[in-house]
């Protein structure tokens, strides 16, 4: 069985985000970029499934500008067998990504697709669900545990929901999106980083996949959140209750 994993290039989680002067987006020039943390978790889970003998190949897929190849190489260094890069310029919104993924699935014929539940740059949390919808495949989102049964051709997924955990049983092929508590991603070792340079990477364009890259969303303005006001010290419980009631209006 082949597993396809989405890996996205995003601004590193430790970088302080700066809004552009024209408020059209966030500044990405001369900013450290890395793989989306949720994508790292998705790739780690795919690698563990392969190491358990339940999959034959792990294919990492990224979409974006030429620089996205660096993120793909990181995925190959972690252990993916080969990569696919759909080179596209401009903003990629979830529906366009899902359509590109659907086209790749028709070419690659994977038995399982694993994505991070969301990217830390836009927090959309939509791509995995849209991929499943376009393909007509069952989906297990926000996965905190994945158990694959190769003989029965099904996968058990523990989902993190507001009320606790929900367990769903999906027939393969299926789509899974990963939550933070699913696993701890491995680090790429120096030997594997060197090996990754020789692993194959197939390149596509949206035109080759017959996907029109029209934008279905428009970013009107990007602004920083308002600065938090300084707190105040109160001298008694009565004063605290008074402020909560008459100033904050929360009780």
N, C-alpha and C positions, 0 to 999 in steps of 0.2 A: 504494500500500500504506500502511496505517495502522500506526503503532507506538504501543503503550501502554507507559508507563514508570511504575513505582512510585516515589514520593518520600515519605519518612517524616520526621516531626518528632521529633527526639531532643535530648537535652541536648548542648550544644556540646562538641566534643572537647577544648577547652582548659579546660573547667570542672572544678574538683576536686569529685568526687562525694561527697555526704554522705548517710549512711544515716539514715532517720527514727528518732526516739527509740523508737517502738514496734516497730521492725525489720520493718515491713510492706512496705518498699520504699525507694526513694531519694527524696531531697527534690527536688521540681520547682518549688515555689513560689519566685517571684522569682529564678529561675535562667535564664540565657541559653539559648535553644533555637535550633537551626539544622537544616538539612537533613542527613540521614545522609550521610557522605562517599561511601559506596558507591553511594548513590542519585544523587549528583552525577555520578559516573562513568557510571552507566547512562544518565542523561539526556544527557550529553555525547555518548555513542556514538550515541544515537538522532538527535541533532541533526546529527552528522557524516554519518550515513547519508542523512538528508533532504537535506543540502547537496550531497551527491554525486549527487542526482537519483534515488535509489533508493527514496524514500518520499515520500508526498504530505502526510502530516500526522503530527505528534507530539502525543500526548495524555498529559498528566501526571495521575497519579491519587494521591490521598492519602486516608488513613482516620484518623479520630480526632476529637478535640473541635473546637470552633469555632476555636480558635487555630491549628489546622493549616492554615487558609487562608493564613496568612503564609508557610508553607513552600511552598504551592502557587504563590503569587504569585512567590516566588523562582524556581521552575521556569519560570514563564511569562516572567519577565524574562530568564532564560538563553536562551529561544528557543522553548519549547513553544508550540504554536498555541492550545490551550485546555486547561482543567482539569476534573477531576471530583473532588468532595469527598464522600466517604461519611461523614456525621457520626455518630459513635458515641462514647458515653461509656464509661468504665471501661477495663480492660486489654484489649488486642487481642492474642490469641495467634495463632501462625502458621496454624493450621487455619482459624480464623474468617476471617482475612484472605484466605486462599486461596479460601474459598467465596465471599466477597464479590467477589473478582477474577474468579472463574469466571462469576458472574452478570453482571458488567460486560462481560466478553468476549462473552457471548451477545447483549448489546445493541449493542456497538460493532463487533464483527466485525473485530478487528485481524489483521494478517498476521504480526506479531511482537510479543512481550512481552519487555521488558528490565527486570530488577530488579537491585539490588545484591545481592551474594552473602549479606550479612548486615547487620544493624543493630548499631550500636556500643552500644546500650543493653542488649540482652539476648543478642546474639551467637548467636541460634538457628540461623541458616543452614538454614532449613527451608522458607520461604514459596515460593521459586521452584520447588523440587522438588515441593511439594504442588500448586501451580497446574498444573504440567505433568501430574502424575498425575491430577488431577481432570478436566482437559480431554482427556487422552489424547494430548497433543502431545509431540514429541521435545524433549529439553532438552540445553543445553550450559552446564554450570556452571563457575564459576571462570575465566571467559573472560579471556585476556590479548591476544587478537587476534580480530577478527570481520571476515569478508569475505563480503559478500552478493552473490549472483548472481541478478539479477531475472529473467533469461530462463529459467534452469533452475529458478527458484523453490526455491533452496536456499541455505544459509548454512554456511560453513566456520568452525569455532570452534577456536582453540587454547586448550586447558585447562591450567591449572597443577596438576600432580599431584605426589605425593611423589617420583616417579622422574624428574621433568623436565616435558616438555610432551607432551600428547596432542592430536591433531587429530581432530575429529569432523565429519562432514558431515550436516547436518540438513535434512530437507524442511520447507518452510514450510507452514502456520504452525508456529512453534516458540517455545520459552521459553529465554532466555539470562540467566544471572546473571554479574555482572561482578566481576573481581578488581582489585586496586589498580593493576597495571601496564598496564591496558588503554589509559588515556589520562590527560591532565591537564585537568580541567574548566575551562571558561572562567569569567571573572567577569562578573556582570551589570553592564552599563553604565548610567549614569544615564538616558539616553534610553529604553533598553529597560525600565528599572524603571518609568518613567512610562507606557510603552505597555502594560505588563502590567496596569495598573489597569483598562484597558478591554477586556481579553481575556475571553471568556466562560468562566464556571465553572458547571458543572451540579452540583446538589446532590442527593444521594440519602440515604435512611436504610436501615438493614438490613431494616426491615420492607417497604419498597418493593421491595427486591431479593429478598424472600422467603427471607432467611437468618436462621436462629435464632442469636442471639448467646450461646449457652450456653458457659460456660467448660469446657474440657477439661483445664485445668491448675489447680493450686492452689499459690500461693506460701506456703510454711510459714513461712519466716524469711529475712530478708536481713541478712547480717553483713559487716563489713569483713574483708579478708584479714588474717591475723596479721602483726604488724610484724616486719620482717626484723631478725635479730640482727646486732649489730656484728661485723665481721670481726676476725681476730687476725693479728698479724705473727709470722712464724716466722724463726728464725735460720739454719736450714740445710735442705737438701733432705731429709735424713734425718728431721728433725722434721716436715716437711710430709707425707712419706709415712706417718709414724706416726700423725698426726692423721687423715689420710684413711682409714687402715685401721682404727684403733681407736675413733675418735670419730664420723667421718662414715659409716663402714662403706660406702664406695663402691668400695673396691678390696680 
